[in-house]
Amino acid sequence: MKLLGIAIMGAIGSVCRYGVNVSASAMGLDQWPWGIFAVNAVGSFAMGAIAGLGTQYFGSDLYTWLTVGLLGGFTTFSAYSLDSIQLMHAGRWMAAWSYSIGSVVVAISACGLGWWLVRR
């Protein structure tokens, strides 16, 4: 049952990630990977909040479905890595490095903020 929950939630997270990325592109925000950037920031915040509350709040199965499944499907650094490489390949070095460094700083900060907010 746990694996099925992870699979279902992972599918939902992946579809949500795709929706954010398509929406960002439709808004003309496709010159820089804003969609995946936003996904990583929001997903990292949610991961911090859920991890901060822990299994004692969600229970073991739901916690796993949310973290490994939903957020694992929603936030992918493989997509982040591909965006970075594509920017580099296009010769857009400044955009590639600002995106790469900015994504890490914002994601870690958002995760810490989420954790801090629910643990106060």
N, C-alpha and C positions, 0 to 999 in steps of 0.2 A: 504494500500500500504506500509506503514511503517513497519508493521509486516512481510510482505512478503519479503521486502528488508533485514530485520534483519535475517530472516530464511535462505535466499539464501546466504547472506554474512557469516552467522554463519557456514553453511555447507562448504563453501569454506575455511574458517579459520580452521575448524576441519580437512579437508582433507590435508591442508598444514601442520598442526601440525603433523599429522600422517606421512606425507612424510619426514619431517625433522627427526622424531624419527626413522623411518625405515632406512633412509640414514645414520644416526649416527651409528646405529647398524650394518649396512652393512660395515661400515668403521672400525669395530672392537671397537667402542666406547661404548660398552654396559656393561662395568664393573662398570660404574658410569653413572647416568642418564644425559649424555651430551646433548641428543636431546632435552629433556624438559627444561634443563638448558638454552640452546641456544634460544629456543622458548620464554621462559619467558624474557630473556634479550632483544632480538630483538623486541618482542611484546611490552614490557614496553617502550622501546625507541620510537617505533612508536606511542604508546598511548600518551606519553608525547608530541611528535611533533604535533600530530593531536589536542590534547587538547590545546596546546599552540597556535595553529592557530585559533581554535574555530569555532563556528557556523557561525560567520561573514565571514569566509573564505570558508567553505564547504557548508553552508546552513544546516538547521536543520535535514532534512531527511538523507542526505549523511553523516553528522557527526554521527548520530545515527547508520546508517548502518555500518560505519567503526569502531566505538568504541564498541558498544554493539554487533553488528553482527560479522564482520570480526575478530577483535581482541579478542572479547569475546570467539569466537570459537577457535581461534588460541592459546591463552594463557589461560591455566587453572591451577589454583592452586590445583584443585582436583587431577590432574595428579601428580603434585608436591608432594602433601601430600601422595598419594599412594606410590610413589617412596621412600619417606622418611621412611614410615612404612615398606616397603619391605626390605630396607637396614637394618633397626633395627631388623626386624624379622630374617634376615639372620645372625644377630650378628655382622654386620659391622657398629658398633656404630660411629667410627671416620668418615667414609664415610657419614653416615646418618646425623651427625651433621654438617659436613663441607658443605654438599649439602644443608641442610635446611637453615643454616645461610648465606652461600654464595649466594643462590638464592634470598633471601630477599634483601641483600645488593646490589647485582648487579642489580636486577630489579628496585629497588627504585632509584639507582644512574643513570641507563640508562633512566628512565622516566624523572628524573630531567634534565639530559643532553639534551634529546630530546626537552623538554620544553624550556630550556635555549637557545638552538641553533636557534630555530625558532622565539624566541622573541627578539633576539639581534638587 
